[in-house]
Amino acid sequence: MIGVIETADFPVATSNGAAESTPKPRMRKGEHALVRLLEWAESVNVAEELDEDKLRTIGARVVREYEIDERSRDEWRKKAERALDRAKLKRQPKSYPFEGASNVKYPLLTTAAFQFAAKAYPAIVEGQRVVKGQVIGDDKDGSKRSKADRISKHMSYQLINEMPEWEEDTDTLLHQLPIVGDVFRKVWYDRTLGRNRSEMVSAFDCVVNQKTRSLDTVPRITQCFELYPHEIEERQASSEYLDVDLGQAPSADGDEDEPHEFLEQHRYLDLDDDGYREPWVVTVHKETEKVVRLVANYDPAELKLKDDGKLARIARYNMFVKYPFFRDPAGGFYDLGFGELLESISEAIDSTVNQMLDAGHLQNAGGGFIGSGLSLKKSQMRFAPGQYHVVHATGAKIREAIYNMEHPGPSPVLFQLLGMMVEAGKEIANIKDILSGDMPKQNQTATTTLAVIEQGMKVYTSIYKRIYRALKKEFMLLFGLNARHLPEEHYFVVLDDRKAVKRSDYEIGTMDVVPVADPNIVTDMQRMARAEAYIQVAKDPVLGPLVNTREHLVRYYTALGVEDPEELLPEEPQGPSPMDQLQAEGMTAEVEQKKGEARKTGAEATVAEIDAQKKLARKDAEDFEREMQPQLDALLGNGQPKPEPVA
């Protein structure tokens, strides 16, 4: 059997800072180790409790295993660095085929990255509402729906207003993602600032082993970052970092303010020597391998025990969310971006362009041989319009002594090859002219244009859905942080309207949060097509009366990108709407009419039944008389004629 530790059974801090012990049951075997884990969970820096030898061993291990992970992804890193240089159109001097040869970079990757970010960024950060609350389970009284609405507004307010780095980092993320293939987000509660933080971490600075399958199961994640000397001093003064001498940064070159490089490794260590490794966050100065910080990376409320009091499981808190672009077909952890996919084509395009430029350069500049018998005052002569140079030669000797090299100029075949390569690159990067904002062909219908756009957006839609899943994970991390750290009642302002949310609203298990952005809608034209569909339904004579008019308008305005569409609609009436009344009255009249028709139909059926019975009775009498006639004749006279009836 596995149980969960109740943190109320252990010492807690009172308002004056003194330790106050609550009554606790008799300590079981192994419970002293649990007390230590709970104390460590509240510590600002556990490294203060460890001896120097232990810290030295931990620091050396962190740096060594970081280097192992870095080497495993060496090939990916080189390709990603080349992709960044290509996206920035970084130009290097070139000496082949001659000194100062052309080395132009065709902006295929740059255009692809800009186009992707231009579509994805406004779709994700659309107005002030970026989070949507989603109800889980039954909601008969509508209380969960109200809670979801409060959570949606509050978390959107947090991301846009209380976490100003989030939107700016999202912009950077969406520009870097299509180039290198991966970007990470780190989500945690910052005790110093007293609020949630969401920081973009470049894939270059988030190091895991290339063989890793998932961030949830990886044994270690290392984040590389830099701190200026004054930032280090601030953290040492607040006891967040150990007060150790780190010396001067190795690349300082006399600059005392040169930043230092640190490694923050999220890993497992067995600090209490009980045979079970606990999750920790270790911060190490990379150059000196000195540990400056060590904090627990688990929630004490989630420590699970077995019957004998030993630990059964310590869940690690994963702060990182991975934003992927194209999945690596080889199964590696780091994914592919346009940089790697377009590398070969981009090189072919660049070579073709540079060869054409060099050919034109040689054709225009000329060059050749001069015979030794020709006497010139200068070894090199340049001409300007109307300018002549004096040489020591007679007649045709100049022509005979000078030979010009023939340079035919750029080849038409190279130009055709360039067009083919550019078209192939656009197919991969999905940057067709119509998707870049250029006008379609003449006489092309709107339906055809929309169909072309929809087909062209298939690649973007699949990538956008991956971003949507990563956003959901990030929002769920923020949801959990609010459930633990939000004040019991928190006020925030939306459109000058002061609203309140409670920590109890963030009840895990009854609520889910998802991005407001639709993973199937990437362009404004797609959004407008959806809005137009709402209007067509409302105009339909059959479907129009069946829809909820208010909700229909809310979704129409939302599709148009209108902020707070509820503000544009009148208050909902308490009683039935005029349409409902008309429908009810129409239904009542229809029911009465059917009842009358039923009564009339019933009466006619009764009369018809009586007539049928009369006819049947008359027929039975005639049949009876026909059967009895021979007997009557016999009784009256043995076949003699019957007497005439008396008048």
C-alpha positions as CSV (number, residue, x, y, z in Angstrom):
1,M,0.0,0.0,0.0
2,I,1.2,3.5,-0.8
3,G,0.3,6.6,1.2
4,V,0.8,10.3,0.8
5,I,2.7,12.4,3.3
6,E,0.6,14.9,5.2
7,T,2.7,18.1,5.6
8,A,0.5,19.3,8.5
9,D,2.2,16.6,10.7
10,F,5.5,18.5,10.6
11,P,6.8,21.8,11.9
12,V,5.4,24.9,10.2
13,A,6.5,28.6,10.5
14,T,4.3,31.0,12.4
15,S,3.8,34.7,11.6
16,N,6.6,35.7,13.9
17,G,9.0,33.3,12.4
18,A,9.2,30.9,15.3
19,A,8.7,27.2,14.7
20,E,5.5,25.8,16.0
21,S,5.0,22.1,16.0
22,T,1.6,20.6,15.5
23,P,0.6,17.3,17.2
24,K,2.0,14.4,15.2
25,P,1.7,10.6,15.4
26,R,4.5,8.4,16.8
27,M,7.4,8.4,14.3
28,R,7.6,5.3,12.2
29,K,10.7,3.7,10.8
30,G,12.3,5.9,8.2
31,E,10.3,9.0,9.1
32,H,13.3,11.0,10.2
33,A,14.5,10.9,6.6
34,L,11.1,12.3,5.5
35,V,11.4,15.1,8.0
36,R,14.7,16.0,6.4
37,L,13.2,15.9,2.9
38,L,10.4,18.2,4.0
39,E,12.9,20.6,5.6
40,W,15.0,20.6,2.4
41,A,11.9,21.4,0.3
42,E,11.6,24.7,2.2
43,S,15.3,25.6,2.1
44,V,16.5,28.4,-0.1
45,N,19.9,26.8,-0.6
46,V,20.6,23.2,0.7
47,A,24.3,23.6,-0.4
48,E,24.9,25.5,2.8
49,E,24.4,22.2,4.7
50,L,26.8,20.2,2.7
51,D,30.6,19.9,3.2
52,E,33.1,21.1,0.6
53,D,34.1,17.6,-0.5
54,K,30.5,16.7,-1.2
55,L,29.9,19.9,-3.2
56,R,33.1,19.5,-5.1
57,T,32.1,15.9,-6.2
58,I,28.6,17.2,-7.2
59,G,30.1,20.1,-9.2
60,A,32.5,17.9,-11.1
61,R,29.8,15.4,-11.9
62,V,27.4,18.1,-13.2
63,V,30.0,19.5,-15.6
64,R,31.2,16.1,-16.8
65,E,27.7,14.8,-17.6
66,Y,26.8,18.1,-19.2
67,E,29.7,17.7,-21.6
68,I,28.5,14.1,-22.4
69,D,25.1,15.4,-23.4
70,E,26.6,18.2,-25.4
71,R,28.8,15.8,-27.4
72,S,25.8,13.6,-28.1
73,R,24.0,16.5,-30.0
74,D,27.2,17.9,-31.6
75,E,26.0,17.2,-35.2
76,W,22.6,18.9,-34.6
77,R,24.3,21.9,-33.0
78,K,26.6,22.4,-36.0
79,K,23.7,22.3,-38.4
80,A,21.6,24.7,-36.2
81,E,24.5,27.2,-36.0
82,R,24.9,27.1,-39.8
83,A,21.1,27.7,-40.1
84,L,21.2,30.7,-37.9
85,D,24.1,32.2,-39.9
86,R,22.2,31.5,-43.1
87,A,19.0,33.1,-41.7
88,K,20.9,36.2,-40.7
89,L,22.4,36.3,-44.3
90,K,25.9,36.3,-42.7
91,R,28.5,36.9,-45.4
92,Q,32.0,35.5,-45.2
93,P,34.9,36.7,-47.4
94,K,35.5,34.3,-50.4
95,S,38.7,33.7,-52.4
96,Y,37.5,31.1,-54.9
97,P,37.5,31.2,-57.9
98,F,39.3,34.5,-57.4
99,E,40.0,36.8,-54.5
100,G,37.0,38.9,-53.6
101,A,34.5,36.5,-55.4
102,S,30.8,37.0,-54.8
103,N,29.3,35.3,-51.7
104,V,25.7,36.3,-51.7
105,K,23.2,34.4,-49.5
106,Y,19.7,34.0,-51.1
107,P,17.1,34.8,-48.4
108,L,15.1,31.6,-48.8
109,L,15.4,30.6,-45.1
110,T,14.9,34.1,-43.9
111,T,11.7,34.6,-45.8
112,A,10.4,31.2,-44.6
113,A,11.1,32.1,-41.0
114,F,9.5,35.5,-41.2
115,Q,6.4,34.2,-43.0
116,F,5.9,31.5,-40.4
117,A,6.2,33.9,-37.5
118,A,4.0,36.5,-39.2
119,K,1.2,34.0,-39.4
120,A,1.6,32.2,-36.1
121,Y,2.3,35.1,-33.7
122,P,-1.0,37.1,-34.2
123,A,-2.9,33.8,-34.2
124,I,-1.6,32.8,-30.8
125,V,-1.5,36.2,-29.1
126,E,-4.8,37.5,-30.3
127,G,-5.9,40.5,-28.2
128,Q,-6.0,40.2,-24.4
129,R,-7.5,36.7,-24.3
130,V,-4.9,33.9,-24.8
131,V,-6.2,31.2,-22.4
132,K,-9.5,29.3,-22.4
133,G,-11.0,27.4,-19.5
134,Q,-12.4,24.0,-20.4
135,V,-14.9,22.1,-18.1
136,I,-14.2,18.5,-17.2
137,G,-17.3,16.4,-16.3
138,D,-20.9,17.3,-15.7
139,D,-21.9,20.9,-15.1
140,K,-25.6,20.9,-14.4
141,D,-25.7,24.1,-12.4
142,G,-23.2,26.0,-14.6
143,S,-20.8,26.6,-11.7
144,K,-17.9,24.9,-13.5
145,R,-18.5,27.1,-16.5
146,S,-18.4,30.2,-14.4
147,K,-15.1,29.0,-12.8
148,A,-13.7,28.3,-16.2
149,D,-14.5,31.9,-17.3
150,R,-12.8,33.3,-14.2
151,I,-9.7,31.2,-14.8
152,S,-9.6,32.2,-18.5
153,K,-9.7,35.9,-17.7
154,H,-7.2,35.6,-14.8
155,M,-4.6,33.5,-16.6
156,S,-4.8,35.7,-19.7
157,Y,-4.3,38.8,-17.5
158,Q,-1.3,37.0,-15.8
159,L,0.4,36.3,-19.1
160,I,-0.1,39.7,-20.7
161,N,0.2,42.0,-17.7
162,E,1.9,40.3,-14.7
163,M,4.4,38.3,-16.8
164,P,5.6,41.0,-19.4
165,E,8.4,38.7,-20.6
166,W,5.9,36.1,-21.9
167,E,4.6,37.9,-25.0
168,E,8.0,39.2,-26.0
169,D,9.5,35.7,-25.6
170,T,6.7,34.3,-27.7
171,D,7.6,36.6,-30.5
172,T,11.2,35.6,-30.4
173,L,10.3,31.9,-30.0
174,L,8.2,31.9,-33.2
175,H,11.1,33.5,-35.2
176,Q,13.7,31.1,-33.9
177,L,11.6,27.9,-34.0
178,P,11.4,27.5,-37.8
179,I,15.1,28.0,-38.2
180,V,16.6,25.6,-35.6
181,G,13.7,23.2,-35.1
182,D,13.3,23.5,-31.3
183,V,12.7,26.1,-28.6
184,F,12.0,25.6,-24.9
185,R,10.0,27.4,-22.2
186,K,10.9,27.3,-18.5
187,V,7.9,27.8,-16.2
188,W,8.4,28.2,-12.4
189,Y,7.5,30.3,-9.4
190,D,10.1,33.0,-8.6
191,R,10.3,33.5,-4.9
192,T,12.3,36.7,-5.3
193,L,9.7,38.4,-7.5
194,G,6.8,36.7,-5.8
195,R,5.1,35.6,-9.1
196,N,5.1,33.0,-11.8
197,R,7.8,33.2,-14.5
198,S,7.9,31.9,-18.0
199,E,11.2,32.2,-19.8
200,M,12.2,31.3,-23.3
201,V,15.3,29.0,-23.4
202,S,17.0,28.6,-26.7
203,A,17.7,25.1,-27.9
204,F,21.4,25.9,-27.8
205,D,21.1,26.6,-24.1
206,C,18.8,23.7,-23.1
207,V,21.0,20.6,-23.2
208,V,19.8,17.0,-23.0
209,N,21.1,13.8,-24.4
210,Q,20.2,13.2,-28.1
211,K,18.9,9.7,-27.2
212,T,16.3,11.2,-24.9
213,R,12.7,10.3,-25.7
214,S,10.8,12.8,-23.4
215,L,11.5,15.6,-21.0
216,D,9.3,13.8,-18.4
217,T,11.6,10.8,-18.2
218,V,15.1,12.3,-19.0
219,P,17.5,11.8,-16.1
220,R,19.0,15.3,-16.4
221,I,18.3,18.6,-18.2
222,T,20.9,21.4,-18.2
223,Q,20.3,25.0,-18.8
224,C,23.2,27.3,-19.7
225,F,23.0,30.9,-18.8
226,E,25.2,33.9,-18.0
227,L,25.2,36.3,-15.0
228,Y,27.0,39.6,-14.7
229,P,29.2,40.1,-11.6
230,H,26.7,42.5,-10.0
231,E,23.9,39.9,-10.4
232,I,26.0,37.3,-8.8
233,E,26.7,39.6,-5.8
234,E,23.0,40.3,-5.4
235,R,22.2,36.6,-5.2
236,Q,25.1,36.0,-2.8
237,A,23.8,38.8,-0.6
238,S,20.3,37.3,-0.4
239,S,21.8,33.8,0.4
240,E,20.4,32.4,-2.8
241,Y,24.0,31.6,-3.9
242,L,26.9,30.5,-1.8
243,D,29.4,33.3,-1.1
244,V,32.4,31.7,-3.0
245,D,35.1,33.4,-5.0
246,L,34.5,32.8,-8.7
247,G,37.4,34.9,-10.0
248,Q,37.2,36.7,-13.3
249,A,35.4,35.4,-16.3
250,P,37.8,33.5,-18.6
251,S,36.9,35.7,-21.7
252,A,37.0,39.0,-19.7
253,D,40.1,40.3,-21.5
254,G,40.5,42.9,-18.8
255,D,36.7,43.7,-18.5
256,E,35.7,43.2,-14.9
257,D,32.0,43.2,-15.9
258,E,32.3,40.3,-18.3
259,P,29.5,37.8,-17.5
260,H,30.1,34.4,-16.0
261,E,28.7,31.2,-17.5
262,F,26.6,28.9,-15.2
263,L,25.0,25.5,-15.6
264,E,21.7,24.8,-14.0
265,Q,21.1,21.1,-14.0
266,H,17.8,19.4,-13.1
267,R,18.9,16.0,-12.0
268,Y,18.6,13.2,-9.4
269,L,21.0,12.9,-6.4
270,D,20.9,10.7,-3.3
271,L,21.9,13.3,-0.7
272,D,20.4,11.5,2.3
273,D,22.2,8.2,1.4
274,D,19.0,6.1,1.7
275,G,19.4,4.4,-1.7
276,Y,16.7,6.5,-3.4
277,R,17.7,9.4,-5.6
278,E,15.7,12.6,-5.1
279,P,15.1,15.3,-7.8
280,W,17.3,18.4,-7.3
281,V,18.3,21.6,-9.2
282,V,22.0,22.2,-9.0
283,T,23.6,25.4,-10.2
284,V,27.3,25.3,-10.9
285,H,29.9,27.8,-12.1
286,K,31.1,26.2,-15.3
287,E,34.7,27.4,-15.3
288,T,35.5,26.6,-11.7
289,E,33.0,23.7,-11.3
290,K,31.9,25.2,-7.9
291,V,28.3,24.6,-6.7
292,V,26.6,27.8,-5.8
293,R,23.1,26.6,-5.3
294,L,21.2,23.4,-4.6
295,V,17.4,23.3,-4.2
296,A,14.8,20.6,-4.0
297,N,12.8,20.0,-7.2
298,Y,9.8,18.1,-5.7
299,D,6.5,19.0,-4.0
300,P,6.5,17.7,-0.4
301,A,2.7,17.1,-0.6
302,E,3.3,14.5,-3.2
303,L,5.9,12.3,-1.3
304,K,4.5,8.8,-1.4
305,L,5.3,6.1,1.2
306,K,5.0,2.4,1.6
307,D,3.7,0.6,4.7
308,D,7.2,0.3,6.2
309,G,7.7,4.1,6.0
310,K,10.2,4.0,3.2
311,L,9.8,6.2,0.2
312,A,7.9,4.7,-2.7
313,R,8.1,7.7,-5.2
314,I,9.2,11.3,-5.3
315,A,7.6,13.0,-8.3
316,R,9.9,15.5,-10.1
317,Y,8.6,18.9,-11.1
318,N,9.4,19.4,-14.7
319,M,9.8,23.2,-15.5
320,F,10.5,22.8,-19.2
321,V,8.2,22.6,-22.1
322,K,9.5,21.7,-25.6
323,Y,8.1,23.5,-28.7
324,P,8.9,21.3,-31.7
325,F,8.8,22.1,-35.4
326,F,9.4,19.1,-37.6
327,R,9.9,15.7,-35.9
328,D,13.2,14.1,-36.5
329,P,12.6,11.0,-38.7
330,A,15.7,9.3,-37.2
331,G,14.1,9.5,-33.7
332,G,16.5,12.0,-32.2
333,F,15.3,14.3,-29.4
334,Y,16.1,17.5,-31.2
335,D,13.8,18.2,-34.1
336,L,14.3,19.7,-37.6
337,G,13.8,23.2,-38.8
338,F,13.7,24.9,-42.1
339,G,17.4,25.5,-41.6
340,E,18.3,21.8,-42.0
341,L,15.6,21.0,-44.5
342,L,16.6,23.8,-46.8
343,E,20.4,23.6,-46.3
344,S,21.2,21.6,-49.5
345,I,18.9,23.6,-51.7
346,S,20.1,26.9,-50.2
347,E,23.7,26.0,-50.9
348,A,22.8,25.1,-54.5
349,I,20.9,28.4,-54.9
350,D,23.8,30.4,-53.4
351,S,26.3,28.7,-55.6
352,T,24.3,29.3,-58.7
353,V,23.7,33.0,-57.9
354,N,27.3,33.6,-57.1
355,Q,28.5,31.9,-60.3
356,M,26.3,34.1,-62.3
357,L,27.5,37.2,-60.5
358,D,31.1,36.2,-60.9
359,A,30.6,35.4,-64.6
360,G,29.1,38.9,-65.1
361,H,31.9,40.4,-63.1
362,L,34.6,38.7,-65.3
363,Q,32.8,39.6,-68.5
364,N,32.6,43.3,-67.5
365,A,36.1,43.6,-66.0
366,G,38.0,41.8,-68.7
367,G,41.7,40.7,-68.4
368,G,44.3,38.8,-70.4
369,F,48.0,38.9,-71.4
370,I,50.4,41.7,-72.4
371,G,53.6,40.9,-74.4
372,S,56.9,41.8,-72.8
373,G,57.9,43.9,-75.8
374,L,55.2,46.4,-75.1
375,S,56.5,49.3,-73.0
376,L,53.9,50.7,-70.6
377,K,54.5,53.3,-67.9
378,K,52.2,51.6,-65.5
379,S,51.6,47.9,-64.9
380,Q,47.8,48.5,-64.6
381,M,45.7,51.0,-66.5
382,R,42.1,52.0,-65.9
383,F,40.0,54.0,-68.4
384,A,37.4,56.6,-67.9
385,P,35.2,58.1,-70.7
386,G,37.3,60.4,-72.9
387,Q,40.6,59.3,-71.3
388,Y,43.8,58.2,-73.3
389,H,47.1,56.6,-72.0
390,V,50.4,57.1,-73.8
391,V,52.4,53.9,-74.5
392,H,55.7,53.2,-76.3
393,A,54.5,51.3,-79.4
394,T,53.9,51.8,-83.1
395,G,50.8,50.9,-85.1
396,A,49.5,47.4,-84.8
397,K,52.1,46.3,-82.3
398,I,49.7,47.2,-79.4
399,R,47.0,44.9,-80.8
400,E,49.5,42.2,-81.4
401,A,51.0,42.4,-77.9
402,I,47.7,42.3,-75.9
403,Y,45.5,39.3,-75.6
404,N,42.0,39.6,-74.0
405,M,40.6,36.5,-72.2
406,E,37.1,35.6,-73.4
407,H,34.4,35.6,-70.7
408,P,31.0,34.6,-72.2
409,G,29.1,35.9,-69.2
410,P,26.3,34.2,-67.2
411,S,24.9,31.0,-68.7
412,P,21.1,30.7,-69.4
413,V,21.3,27.2,-68.1
414,L,22.4,28.5,-64.7
415,F,19.4,30.9,-64.7
416,Q,17.0,28.0,-65.4
417,L,18.6,25.9,-62.7
418,L,18.2,28.9,-60.3
419,G,14.5,29.1,-61.0
420,M,14.1,25.4,-60.4
421,M,16.0,25.4,-57.1
422,V,14.1,28.4,-55.8
423,E,10.7,26.8,-56.7
424,A,11.7,23.6,-54.9
425,G,12.8,25.6,-51.8
426,K,9.4,27.4,-51.8
427,E,7.6,24.1,-52.0
428,I,9.4,22.9,-48.8
429,A,9.1,26.2,-47.0
430,N,5.5,26.8,-48.1
431,I,6.1,30.4,-49.1
432,K,4.1,30.6,-52.4
433,D,3.4,34.0,-53.7
434,I,-0.3,33.9,-52.8
435,L,0.6,33.0,-49.1
436,S,3.1,36.0,-49.1
437,G,0.3,38.5,-49.9
438,D,0.8,38.7,-53.7
439,M,-2.2,39.0,-55.9
440,P,-3.6,35.8,-57.5
441,K,-3.9,35.2,-61.2
442,Q,-6.4,37.2,-63.2
443,N,-9.9,35.8,-63.5
444,Q,-9.3,33.4,-60.6
445,T,-12.4,33.0,-58.5
446,A,-12.5,33.6,-54.7
447,T,-13.4,29.9,-54.1
448,T,-10.4,28.7,-56.1
449,T,-8.1,31.2,-54.2
450,L,-9.4,29.9,-50.8
451,A,-8.9,26.3,-51.9
452,V,-5.3,27.1,-52.9
453,I,-4.6,28.8,-49.6
454,E,-6.1,25.9,-47.6
455,Q,-4.1,23.4,-49.5
456,G,-0.9,25.5,-49.1
457,M,-1.5,25.9,-45.4
458,K,-1.5,22.1,-44.6
459,V,2.2,22.2,-43.6
460,Y,1.7,25.2,-41.4
461,T,-1.4,23.7,-39.8
462,S,0.4,20.5,-38.7
463,I,3.3,22.6,-37.2
464,Y,0.8,24.9,-35.5
465,K,-1.0,22.0,-33.8
466,R,2.4,21.0,-32.3
467,I,2.7,24.5,-30.9
468,Y,-0.8,24.3,-29.7
469,R,0.0,21.2,-27.7
470,A,3.1,22.8,-26.2
471,L,1.1,25.9,-25.2
472,K,-1.4,23.7,-23.4
473,K,1.3,22.0,-21.4
474,E,2.7,25.4,-20.5
475,F,-0.7,26.7,-19.4
476,M,-1.2,23.6,-17.3
477,L,2.1,24.3,-15.5
478,L,0.9,27.8,-14.8
479,F,-2.4,26.4,-13.6
480,G,-0.6,24.1,-11.1
481,L,1.6,27.0,-9.9
482,N,-1.6,29.1,-9.2
483,A,-3.1,26.2,-7.3
484,R,-0.1,26.2,-5.0
485,H,1.1,29.9,-4.8
486,L,-1.9,32.1,-5.6
487,P,-3.3,34.0,-2.6
488,E,-6.6,32.8,-1.2
489,E,-8.4,35.6,-3.0
490,H,-6.7,37.6,-5.8
491,Y,-8.0,40.7,-7.5
492,F,-7.0,41.7,-11.1
493,V,-8.3,44.3,-13.5
494,V,-9.8,43.6,-17.0
495,L,-11.0,46.6,-19.0
496,D,-11.2,48.8,-15.9
497,D,-13.4,46.1,-14.3
498,R,-12.0,44.8,-11.0
499,K,-12.5,41.0,-10.8
500,A,-11.6,38.4,-8.3
501,V,-10.3,34.8,-8.5
502,K,-9.7,32.3,-5.7
503,R,-7.1,29.7,-5.2
504,S,-9.9,27.2,-4.9
505,D,-10.9,27.9,-8.5
506,Y,-7.6,26.2,-9.5
507,E,-8.8,22.8,-8.5
508,I,-6.8,20.2,-10.4
509,G,-9.0,17.5,-11.9
510,T,-12.1,19.5,-12.5
511,M,-10.7,22.0,-14.9
512,D,-8.5,22.1,-18.0
513,V,-6.9,25.1,-19.7
514,V,-6.2,25.3,-23.4
515,P,-5.1,28.1,-25.8
516,V,-7.8,30.3,-27.2
517,A,-6.1,30.0,-30.6
518,D,-7.7,27.5,-33.0
519,P,-5.0,25.1,-34.3
520,N,-6.9,24.8,-37.6
521,I,-6.9,28.6,-38.2
522,V,-3.6,30.2,-39.2
523,T,-4.5,33.0,-41.6
524,D,-6.9,35.9,-41.4
525,M,-8.6,34.7,-44.5
526,Q,-9.5,31.4,-42.9
527,R,-10.8,33.2,-39.9
528,M,-13.0,35.4,-42.1
529,A,-14.3,32.4,-43.9
530,R,-15.4,30.9,-40.6
531,A,-17.1,34.2,-39.6
532,E,-18.9,34.2,-43.0
533,A,-20.2,30.7,-42.3
534,Y,-21.8,31.9,-39.1
535,I,-23.7,34.6,-41.1
536,Q,-24.8,32.1,-43.7
537,V,-26.3,29.8,-41.0
538,A,-28.1,32.8,-39.4
539,K,-29.7,33.7,-42.7
540,D,-30.8,30.2,-43.5
541,P,-34.6,30.0,-43.2
542,V,-34.5,26.5,-41.7
543,L,-31.4,26.6,-39.5
544,G,-31.6,30.3,-38.4
545,P,-34.5,29.9,-36.0
546,L,-32.9,26.9,-34.4
547,V,-29.6,28.5,-33.2
548,N,-28.9,30.3,-30.0
549,T,-28.7,33.9,-31.3
550,R,-26.6,35.4,-28.6
551,E,-24.0,32.6,-28.6
552,H,-24.0,32.7,-32.4
553,L,-23.1,36.4,-32.3
554,V,-20.4,35.9,-29.7
555,R,-18.7,33.3,-31.9
556,Y,-19.1,35.4,-35.0
557,Y,-17.4,38.4,-33.3
558,T,-14.7,36.1,-31.9
559,A,-14.0,34.8,-35.4
560,L,-13.6,38.4,-36.5
561,G,-11.0,38.9,-33.7
562,V,-13.2,41.4,-31.7
563,E,-12.1,41.7,-28.1
564,D,-14.7,40.9,-25.4
565,P,-17.6,40.3,-27.8
566,E,-20.0,40.0,-24.8
567,E,-19.7,43.8,-24.3
568,L,-21.3,44.4,-27.7
569,L,-24.4,42.4,-26.9
570,P,-27.4,43.5,-24.8
571,E,-28.1,41.9,-21.4
572,E,-29.8,38.5,-21.6
573,P,-33.5,38.8,-20.8
574,Q,-34.7,37.0,-17.7
575,G,-37.8,35.5,-19.3
576,P,-38.2,33.8,-22.6
577,S,-37.0,35.7,-25.7
578,P,-39.6,37.1,-28.2
579,M,-38.5,34.4,-30.6
580,D,-39.1,31.7,-27.9
581,Q,-42.6,33.2,-27.2
582,L,-43.5,33.2,-30.9
583,Q,-42.3,29.7,-31.3
584,A,-44.2,28.7,-28.1
585,E,-47.4,30.4,-29.4
586,G,-47.0,28.8,-32.8
587,M,-46.6,25.5,-31.3
588,T,-49.7,25.9,-29.0
589,A,-51.9,26.9,-32.0
590,E,-50.5,24.0,-34.0
591,V,-51.3,21.6,-31.2
592,E,-54.9,22.9,-30.9
593,Q,-55.4,22.6,-34.6
594,K,-54.2,19.1,-34.6
595,K,-56.5,18.3,-31.6
596,G,-59.5,19.6,-33.6
597,E,-58.5,17.7,-36.6
598,A,-58.2,14.6,-34.5
599,R,-61.7,15.1,-33.0
600,K,-63.2,15.7,-36.5
601,T,-61.4,12.7,-37.8
602,G,-62.7,10.6,-34.8
603,A,-66.4,11.7,-35.4
604,E,-66.2,10.8,-39.1
605,A,-64.7,7.5,-38.2
606,T,-67.6,6.8,-35.8
607,V,-70.3,7.6,-38.5
608,A,-68.5,5.5,-41.0
609,E,-68.4,2.6,-38.5
610,I,-72.2,2.9,-37.8
611,D,-73.0,2.9,-41.5
612,A,-70.8,-0.2,-42.0
613,Q,-72.6,-1.9,-39.1
614,K,-76.0,-1.1,-40.7
615,K,-75.0,-2.4,-44.0
616,L,-73.7,-5.6,-42.4
617,A,-76.9,-6.0,-40.4
618,R,-79.0,-5.5,-43.6
619,K,-76.9,-8.0,-45.4
620,D,-77.2,-10.6,-42.6
621,A,-81.1,-10.1,-42.6
622,E,-81.2,-10.7,-46.4
623,D,-79.1,-13.7,-46.1
624,F,-81.2,-15.1,-43.3
625,E,-84.4,-14.6,-45.2
626,R,-82.9,-16.3,-48.3
627,E,-81.9,-19.3,-46.3
628,M,-85.3,-19.6,-44.4
629,Q,-87.5,-19.1,-47.5
630,P,-87.7,-22.8,-48.6
631,Q,-88.7,-23.8,-45.1
632,L,-91.4,-21.1,-45.0
633,D,-92.8,-22.3,-48.3
634,A,-93.1,-25.8,-47.1
635,L,-95.0,-24.8,-44.0
636,L,-97.4,-22.7,-46.0
637,G,-98.6,-25.2,-48.5
638,N,-96.2,-27.8,-49.6
639,G,-95.1,-25.9,-52.5
640,Q,-98.5,-24.2,-53.2
641,P,-98.8,-20.6,-54.0
642,K,-98.8,-18.3,-51.0
643,P,-101.9,-16.4,-50.2
644,E,-102.0,-12.8,-51.0
645,P,-101.2,-10.6,-48.0
646,V,-104.1,-8.8,-46.4
647,A,-104.1,-5.2,-47.0
